[in-house]
Each structure stands twice: as C-alpha cells, then as structure tokens.
Amino acid sequence: VQFNSKYHIDVDFEVPKKLQWYYAPAFFGFWFIIYLSLVNTQVNHIPRGLTRSEESSHPGAFIAQRAEDTLIELTRIGPRVVGSVANEVTTVQFLRDEVAKVQAEASERFELEVDVQQASGAYMHWTMVNMYQGIQNVVVKLSEKGNTNENYLLINSHYDSVPGSPGAGDDGSMVAIMLEVMRVIAKSDESLAHPIVFLFNGAEENPLQASHAFITQHKWAKNCKALINLDAAGSGGREILFQSGPNHPWLMEYYRKVPHPFANTLGEEIFQAGYIPSDTDFRIFRDFGGVPGLDMAYIFNGYVYHTKYDRVNVFPRSSFQHTGDNVLSLAKSLANAPELDDTAAHAEGHNVFFDFLGWFIVFYTATTSVIINVIISVIALLAIVISIYFMSVRSGCSLSGVVARFGVILCIQLVSLALALGLALLVAVFMDGVDRSMSWFTQMWLIIGLYLFPIIFGMSILPALYMEKTKKDLLSLGFRVQLFMHSHCISLIILLITLTAMGIRSACFLMLCVFFDIIALIVNLVTKWHRKAYWFAIAVTICQILPFTYFTYILTALLMTIIPMIGRSGATTNPDLGIALVTWLFAILFSGFIVPLIMFFRRTRTIVLCFFACTILFIIIAVTNAGFPYQPKTSAQRYSIIHAHRVLHNADGTIRTDESGIYIYPQDRRINTAEDEIKALGQTHKVSEYCDEEMFCGMPLYNHRWHKAREHSLWIPIKEKPQIPTAYPSLTLQDTEELEVSTQRRFNFSLTGPDHMTIFVNVKNDAKLLDWSFNKTLIKENEAPPHFVYFSYGLDGSALEFTIDVEKTTSTFDTPTLEIGIGGHWVHHESMRSQSFNSHIDKFPAYTYVQAWVSTYESWYF
C-alpha cells in the first residue's frame, strides 16, 4: 500500500530507536514479579485462625479452633451417607448435643428452638425423578425472647457425605462454621431484629433432597425471606460468593461489608449455564421457595472433593476464620436488615459484582452495567478518533493515510487474535490426539507453556512481521504501536457491545480492559506523551498494572477451580480445548495491550519466536512422565466401580440374562491410563453395546449421569456374584384394576430394598403412559419413556407403594404392557464387600481413587 503525505513540514514527534533485545527479559520479568508478589499471594491469602486461648481478647469474634474441633468430632463418625446409621442416628444426635452446648452458653436475650424434621417427597432433578422417603433435617431457630417478627433469615449447610468420604470439606466444614456462628450470636448481647433459622440438612448428596423437604414442607419455610447457602466443591482456601439474588441487588449491600470478600459475576454465569458439574441447595430454595440469597462455597483443592481424602488434616484452620468472619458478619447484618420485612419490594434485577484481590467488593445493577458499558465504549471510540487525528497532524502523514494504515493494522490484529486461538486449540487437539490430555491436571504451570505461550506468539508474530516490513514508514514506530493498541481496543469494544446486547453481565471484564486502556490514552494525549514513544509506553505500562493483576488473579482462581472439576467431568469432550479457550479469553484481556510493547525491542521476530520454541519445549515436557496428570492422594484419578448382579426376565417369566460383572465408570478423559489393570479383570465391553437392546442398557445405573457416560463406561462379566449385604430388592405387583374404560388399567406395585434404589419404567406394545404416583412432570410434559426414578430413604424404610396408569388401544393387556427395572445399591456397606471384590479394587494403580459398592439389577415385564 502506498501512503502519501499532503504535509511538507517538520514533524513534531520523537523518532525512537529500538531498545536492545536483552532488555526484553527484564520487561517480561517485571510482569512475572507482579504476578508472584500480588496475584499468587492474594489468591491464597487467608487470615490466621483464632484459637480458644484468644477468645477472651477477641470478644464476639468467630473462633476458628472451636469450629475445627467440632469438625474433628463430626468426621470421626465417618462417611455420613443417607440411610446409614452414621447419618440418620449418630450425626443427628451429634448435632442435638452441639446445639445443647450452644443453649447452655446462650445469653438471657436469646432462645433456641430445635426441630428434627422427617419428610418424604419428590421433584424433577434435570431428567430424573428424584424421590425421597423419611430423610431428616435438624433445624434450629435462634431468636430474641419475645420477638414476634415472622420474617426469618435462613442459613443452610448439609451434614451428609458421599459414600466413602468423611466429608470434612464437603460439607462438614460449613456445618462446624454454622454451629460456631450460632454460638457467637447466641452468647452475645446484640439485638436481632429477625430470627435466624439454621438448617442442617441431612440429604444434599442424593441430590438436594433435604432442602426440597424443608422448603416445601417445614413449618418455618414460608417465613424464610433470605438465604445464606454454604457448600463446598473443594476443601479449604477462600469461599467464593458465586450466586446472588436473583433479582435482589440489596443483598450485595450487606455482602460488601464482609471482612474478606471473594465474589464474581463470572462464577454465577458459568454455574447457571451448566458448565460446572455440580448443583447446590440454592437452586432448590430459589425454584421451590422463591427465597433470594447468597450462595457461597469452597472451590480450591477440589482434588479431594468427594473422595476419602477429604479429611480434616487437609482443611486449614485459617479457612475456618476466613469463612466464619464472613458468615458471622452476614448473619448479623441480614438478620437486622429492614429489607427482610418486604423482600418483594426490593426485587430490582440482577447484579454485576466482583472483588479486587479480596481487598474490596464492587457491585452495581445490570441496568447500570449496560449504561457504563455503552458510555465507556463511546468515550473509547472518541479517544481513538482524536488520537488518530493527532497522529496525522504531528507525523506529516495525511489523515486518510493514517486511517488506511489503521485499517490494515486492525485486520492484522483480528487475524492475530484468531491465529492465537487457533494455535492454542491446535495444541489441545494434538495433546488429546497423542493421549496426553490433562497434563496440567497436577502441574498447573504447564498451561503457561502449552497454551499461554502459543497465544502470545499468535498475537505478536504478524504485528512483528508488519513492523519489520514497514520500518521505513513515514509513521513512526511509536505511532504504529499505538495503532495496534487502538485496534485491540476496537476488537474489545465490538465484543463488549455484543455481549452487553446479549445480557451477559461478565462483559464488565471487557469494560474494565477498555477503561484502563483509555485512561492511558487520555493521559498520553493530555501530557503529549503520545509523541514520545517511551514515555507513551511507560504510561501504558503503569495503567496496565491493575488490569494485568486483576485478570491474572481471576484466571488463576478460575483454573484452580475448574481443573480439579475436570477430573470428574467425564470422558466425552477434550478438556484441553476448554483450557485453551479460557486461557485465550483472559490472555486478550491481560496481555492484549502489553504484547504490542514487544515491538519496541530489537530482534522482535526472534523474541516472538522464542515463545514458539518454548511451546515446543513444553509439549515435549508434557508428553513425558513430567506431564503425567495424577498423583496419589493429592490429585488422584477417579473411578466409580460396582460389583453387580443383573437378571433380566422375559415376558413368560423365563430369564434371558443372568450374569455378574464389574461396572466401571471412568470420570475423566484419560480413560486409558489404567487400561492394563482394567483388562486384567476380564473381557471389557462398552456399556453402550447393550443400550439398543435393553432399557437403560440393562445395567444398574446409579443416576442419570451414568447413562450419559455410557459410551465410555465398561462392563466386565465375571463369574463371582457380589456379596449382597441384605435381601435383593423385591418388586411385587399387588393387583391391577380397570379404569374408566376397558383400554385403561392401573398397576399397583410395592417395592422394598436397600436405601438407594433406581426404578426404570418403560411401556411396551404401543401402550401409553397416562399417569403414575411419582412426580407428574414427565407425564404433564409428555416426555417419551423410558423414565428414570431415583429413590432413597433415611429412617423410614417401609415399602414404597406406587401406581402406574396405562392405556392400550391397538393391543390387549394379554401382551406385555410395562417393563420395570429395579437397581439396588448398597453404597455404605464397605465392610461387607467380598475379599475378591476388594482384590479387584486393589489392582488399580496407586494414583487412582476408586469409589466402589455392590449392586443388583432386575427387570420384569407386566
């Protein structure tokens, strides 16, 4: 492209000489030092835990050691699985005793009322009917004596755990924190305008059954106007506020007062979009009770989550202090909040919220966010236009010439961003193709070389080549670097406006990025530093320190959260693609305005190629043993394994299948790491091989997620039958009765069995499912069978009576009408497993964690 200037004057700008290449390491080292000194320290910063000896000098404070001692006693009970004596008897009594201790210490101002709820019910959990019977909640109401206010604050956590786990982090830690918060408030003499209901729920892992029981059936449920939900997807660290409201921005007015804020809108949007393989009681309170609130959870060290390694010794005392301080502050402020008397009057839309390094919290409404995003975008565009005009005036180039250059550079920038993403995705595909995905699972630093370096290479190689080709251009080096920054800003503005129009509140990240770039630009324009390349670069560097710090802080916290989750997210998709995409998204935020500064160094192309060379080096490292994803205990590979016996009956009562086997459900992408050990168990078959012929594959699937994972799950037939602790599930057809017309009939069934069962229902021979006694949602929505019913019980192990109404218009009831399958799962009977089954488990490598139990499956036609 030929550029001609219409000006023939002495130019008014500095023509800089490039810096020597050996200053480049110092430039990169500067940012690395900021990361180590600020980001790395603040991500993991938690306050020192107070001890019992310090209680007298800290009156009214949360005492971490007390909570820790409570957790130690709670976890000594062992795994607390719904239906087990540990959960239904021992833990309930433990909580009663702990509440009695609080009552003994309570001041004369307060009174405590305790209620142990036992409830039965059902609701839809995604595509599965989730049914419970006789599950328990321990509910405590703390209020001032004589207080007649009927609007309560609800604080919830769960005391049950998954099979095999002592549940220290999930969720025993939050139970202990609630007990200590209750003790501190009850012992104080401070006023409490509204009662506080402490809900210790006994069936969250089943999933979310006890919270449903409380909010739909308990006598205090209708009085609960706001919620603090406490859960865990990790063990220790800082708890994050990742859901707020919804539609109640006033709640953030109180959260902003907590001493250790850690919150982000991004977490809320990721979670609610279903990208996180978890759910919390918050959804139940929101959907079934309309209760607004704050959802908080531990997210770090998710490697031990739902494993036997979730113990007290990996949960730091300081984490108790961090969360305890926050929950105590929230409990006091929300229990005295006037908004609690009429929450509906304060429902005003969603929030945008985020903390900065845990130092303070920023929040504003979604409506305000739209206004801010638009204003910042308009100001940024105006500032860029002014900057381009001044370039033409001061450089001797025509305005059209500068604009033409800017158009070329904008195209180069857009291609560079696409190239950066493409290179990162290419590495991800390669790593998966050579069966080396998840190499960063334990060694998170590998992400720097595998994905960040190729992204920086992609963002900088084309600009470097362009600068090299135009080094004699009339437009100076400094101005051309500024044009690359302007082009990146334009790219972000386009994305910002698009996401804002889509209602995505996390667009605030883009707004912040644009805002700090425009601050630097305005400073440079006002001071005329834009004419002096290195002064301009210094201003940009200073203004980029805060966004670099913030976005690398968010990226680090996000990776620390999602990487352990990937270890239980299934084998269907390549997780490296997600890591590559996340790294790219944040790289364009924290390095998009820093990368162009590389152009000020001599041998720019060589410097840029170093990033490519380092990428190759990291790939080599990752495919060696140094990149092996797992470590024993601290970051294990997960498998769910059941020793099962399945019997499938024909319509005439004969048996078509009667076999025992090992069902293996790998929970991450690296399904071949233990291939030799698995093959040693016997001939392997994909579970999906059975799914075309049999309802839900004819297997004892534990929940609907197991069915989704059927393509990567294995069935290994073996001769030995499982050692079943109690009687097999018994399904009895009590009778059938004709309904209003002869083509319609009701089947009455009775079912007994272990405390965790699955019920599969299908219709045969053109029969139509009219109704049943389970939750009606699938019937009302006319969903096609087969249907999945998950059933568990706590104290009440009585027979489950249920009915199914069907209609047959093209055939008679002499032919099979229903197919029903019953899966029985003995999930908390480890001591009763056979020696042979234990030997199979012991064959798995030391770096694996195996969650195992015995099961049966039997199906019949009726």
VENVEN-V751230 format. One record per backbone hydrogen bond with DSSP energy under -1.0 kcal/mol. NH is the residue of the N-H (numbers start at 1). CO is the residue of the C=O. Records with the same first field share a line. If there is no record, write none. Layout:
NH: CO + CO
//
This chain:
12: 394
14: 531
19: 600
23: 20
24: 21
27: 23
28: 24
29: 25
30: 26
31: 27
32: 28
33: 29
34: 30
35: 31
36: 32
37: 33
38: 34
39: 34
40: 35
42: 38
43: 39
54: 51
55: 52
61: 58
65: 50
67: 63
68: 64
69: 65
70: 66
71: 67
72: 68
73: 69
74: 70
75: 71
76: 72
77: 74
78: 75
84: 81
88: 84
89: 85
90: 85
91: 86
93: 89
94: 90
95: 91
96: 92
97: 93
98: 94
99: 95
100: 96
101: 97
102: 98
103: 99
104: 100
105: 101
106: 102
107: 186
110: 107
111: 143
113: 141
115: 139
117: 137
119: 135
121: 132
123: 130
125: 128
128: 125
129: 788
130: 123
131: 790
132: 121
133: 792
135: 119
137: 117
138: 200
139: 115
140: 198
141: 113
142: 196
143: 111
145: 109
147: 144
152: 223
153: 195
154: 226
155: 197
156: 228
157: 199
159: 201
161: 80
165: 162
168: 310
172: 167
173: 168
175: 171
176: 172
177: 173
178: 174
179: 175
180: 176
181: 177
182: 178
183: 179
184: 180
185: 181
186: 182
187: 183
194: 335
196: 142
197: 153
198: 140
199: 155
200: 138
201: 157
202: 136
208: 204
209: 203
210: 203
212: 208
213: 209
214: 210
215: 211
216: 212
217: 213
218: 214
221: 218
223: 220
224: 221
225: 152
227: 292
228: 154
229: 294
230: 156
231: 296
233: 298
235: 300
240: 297
241: 262
242: 295
243: 295
245: 293
251: 248
252: 249
255: 251
256: 252
257: 254
258: 255
264: 241
265: 353
268: 264
269: 265
270: 266
271: 267
272: 268
273: 269
274: 271
275: 270
278: 276
283: 280
285: 281
286: 282
287: 283
288: 284
291: 285
293: 245
294: 227
295: 243
296: 229
297: 240
298: 231
304: 301
307: 304
310: 307
311: 309
314: 311
315: 312
319: 316
321: 317
322: 318
323: 319
324: 320
325: 321
326: 322
327: 323
328: 324
329: 325
330: 326
331: 327
332: 328
333: 329
334: 330
335: 331
337: 334
340: 337
341: 338
342: 339
346: 343
347: 344
352: 364
354: 362
355: 263
356: 360
359: 356
362: 354
364: 352
366: 350
369: 365
370: 366
371: 367
372: 368
373: 369
374: 370
375: 371
376: 372
377: 373
378: 374
379: 375
380: 376
381: 377
382: 378
383: 379
384: 380
385: 381
386: 382
387: 383
388: 384
389: 385
390: 386
391: 387
392: 388
393: 389
394: 390
395: 391
402: 398
403: 399
404: 400
405: 401
406: 402
407: 403
408: 404
409: 405
410: 406
411: 407
412: 408
413: 409
414: 410
415: 411
416: 412
417: 413
418: 414
419: 415
420: 416
421: 417
422: 418
423: 419
424: 420
425: 421
426: 422
427: 423
428: 424
429: 425
430: 426
431: 427
432: 428
433: 429
434: 430
435: 432
436: 431
441: 438
444: 442
446: 443
447: 444
448: 445
450: 446
451: 447
452: 447
453: 448
455: 451
456: 452
457: 453
458: 454
459: 455
460: 456
461: 457
464: 460
465: 461
466: 462
467: 463
468: 464
469: 465
470: 466
473: 470
480: 476
481: 477
482: 478
483: 479
484: 480
485: 481
486: 482
487: 483
488: 484
489: 485
490: 486
491: 487
492: 488
493: 489
494: 490
495: 491
496: 492
497: 493
498: 494
499: 495
500: 496
501: 497
502: 498
503: 500
504: 499
507: 504
508: 505
509: 506
511: 507
512: 508
513: 509
514: 510
515: 511
516: 512
517: 513
518: 514
519: 515
520: 516
521: 517
522: 518
523: 519
524: 520
525: 521
526: 522
527: 523
530: 524
531: 528
532: 529
536: 532
537: 533
538: 534
539: 535
540: 536
541: 537
542: 538
543: 539
544: 540
545: 542
548: 544
549: 545
550: 546
551: 547
552: 548
553: 549
554: 550
555: 551
556: 552
557: 553
558: 554
559: 555
560: 556
561: 557
562: 558
563: 559
566: 562
568: 565
569: 566
570: 667
577: 574
579: 575
580: 576
581: 577
582: 578
583: 579
584: 580
585: 581
586: 582
587: 583
588: 584
590: 586
591: 587
595: 591
597: 594
598: 595
599: 596
600: 597
601: 598
602: 19
607: 603
608: 604
609: 605
610: 606
611: 608
613: 609
614: 610
615: 611
616: 612
617: 613
618: 614
619: 615
620: 616
621: 617
622: 618
623: 619
624: 621
627: 624
628: 625
631: 635
634: 632
635: 631
637: 847
639: 849
640: 665
641: 851
642: 663
643: 853
644: 661
645: 855
646: 659
647: 857
648: 657
649: 859
650: 654
653: 650
656: 648
657: 648
659: 646
661: 644
662: 716
663: 642
664: 714
665: 640
667: 638
671: 669
673: 670
675: 672
678: 674
679: 675
680: 676
681: 678
685: 715
687: 713
688: 710
689: 686
690: 687
694: 690
697: 694
698: 695
699: 696
701: 699
706: 703
708: 704
709: 705
710: 707
712: 709
714: 664
715: 685
716: 662
718: 660
724: 722
730: 752
732: 750
734: 732 + 748
735: 748
737: 746
739: 744
744: 741
745: 806
746: 737
747: 804
748: 735
749: 802
750: 732
751: 800
752: 730
757: 791
758: 823
759: 789
760: 821
761: 787
762: 819
764: 817
767: 764
768: 807
770: 805
771: 805
773: 803
780: 776
781: 777
782: 779
783: 778
787: 761
789: 759
790: 129
791: 757
792: 131
793: 755
794: 133
795: 134
797: 795
800: 751
802: 749
804: 747
805: 771
806: 745
807: 768
808: 743
815: 812
819: 762
820: 860
821: 760
822: 858
823: 758
824: 856
825: 756
826: 854
827: 825
832: 829
833: 830
838: 834
839: 835
840: 836
841: 837
842: 838
844: 841
848: 845
849: 637
851: 639
853: 641
855: 643
856: 824
857: 645
858: 822
859: 647
860: 820
862: 818
//
